[in-house]
Amino acid sequence: MEQPPGFVAQGESGLVCRLCRSLYGLKQSPRAWFSRFSSVVQEFGMLRSTADHSVFYHHNSLGQCIYLVVYVDDIVITGSDQDGIQKLKQHLFTHFQTKDLGKLKYFLGIEITQSSSGVVLSQRKYALDILEETGMLDCKPVDTPMDPNVKLVPGQGEPFGDPGRYRRLVGKLNYLTLLVQTFLFLTPGQGVLYENRGHTQVVGYTDADWAGSPTDRRSTSGYCVFIGGNLISWKSKKQDVVARSSAEAEYRAMALATCELIWLRHLLQELRFGKDEQMKLICDNQAALHIASNPVFHERTKHIEVDCPFH
């Protein structure tokens, strides 16, 4: 950090500046910015969600709503209260240097296409940017980009000359799995369609591979959640402990999905979205279902942590 132009004290380079307000680049700056933005939005009458602090909402007496989502300084506003949305924009214009980009088309690497059939989210541009960065734009598309029988083991192979570049690429590929689950070059334009199917039922599906890791024999949990038949949340994560049976692995996957469903119920209730109806959690392992419906102690299940049953 250097002394600002016009306030340079000659011969005092060994001293520090005491700031009276936040400055761009400080580690406290993001928190200070969000605190300021949050207070301005709440002055308008918006409420901050307790389930997700980046979401703000407002409901008027006519049942109309305004939803606002912020990521750093990128803002998305939607809702049925069009007059309220315009007033909210003017309120933001008076406090910040903002620009209205019109109908949402691109947000955080995601392309949005709206039509009478619904809304399509894709990451075509993001995927092609990755291919261009890695010099793979002219590569030949293949159905399977990697041999599925290959088992990667820590410690094998030669170290990377530039591990930072590898980590950046892995991070970008992980972000790409937000929407695209297939090989990016073969189908870069594919996305996810969200449409009105006439209901808002919340359904979760879980699965697990038992002892799938060849090095530590830990299992991997997986789940996906649908609202009204539209996929809105999914996750795959290695479990923290070694499951002693396939039923235990599936049961832990159900516990992971239950956490997501509990959070989602809280968020939907705040936003007054859909009907307050019972959520469904679907699992294909009968033993895990029996444990969940009748959590009594058995010889092979008594060691499972108390955070799994949710009773």
SULZI-V702837 format. One record per run of one state. SS is the DSSP state (~ for helix, > for strand, _ for the rest). FROM is the first residue (numbers start at 1). LEN is the number of residues. If there is no record, write none. Layout:
# SULZI-V702837
ss=SS from=FROM len=LEN
ss=SS from=FROM len=LEN
This chain:
# SULZI-V702837
ss=_ from=1 len=28
ss=~ from=29 len=15
ss=_ from=44 len=3
ss=> from=47 len=2
ss=_ from=49 len=6
ss=> from=55 len=5
ss=_ from=60 len=5
ss=> from=65 len=7
ss=_ from=72 len=2
ss=> from=74 len=6
ss=_ from=80 len=2
ss=~ from=82 len=14
ss=_ from=96 len=10
ss=> from=106 len=2
ss=_ from=108 len=2
ss=> from=110 len=6
ss=_ from=116 len=2
ss=> from=118 len=5
ss=_ from=123 len=1
ss=~ from=124 len=10
ss=_ from=134 len=29
ss=~ from=163 len=14
ss=_ from=177 len=14
ss=> from=191 len=4
ss=_ from=195 len=7
ss=> from=202 len=8
ss=_ from=210 len=10
ss=> from=220 len=8
ss=_ from=228 len=2
ss=> from=230 len=9
ss=_ from=239 len=7
ss=~ from=246 len=26
ss=_ from=272 len=8
ss=> from=280 len=3
ss=_ from=283 len=3
ss=~ from=286 len=8
ss=_ from=294 len=18
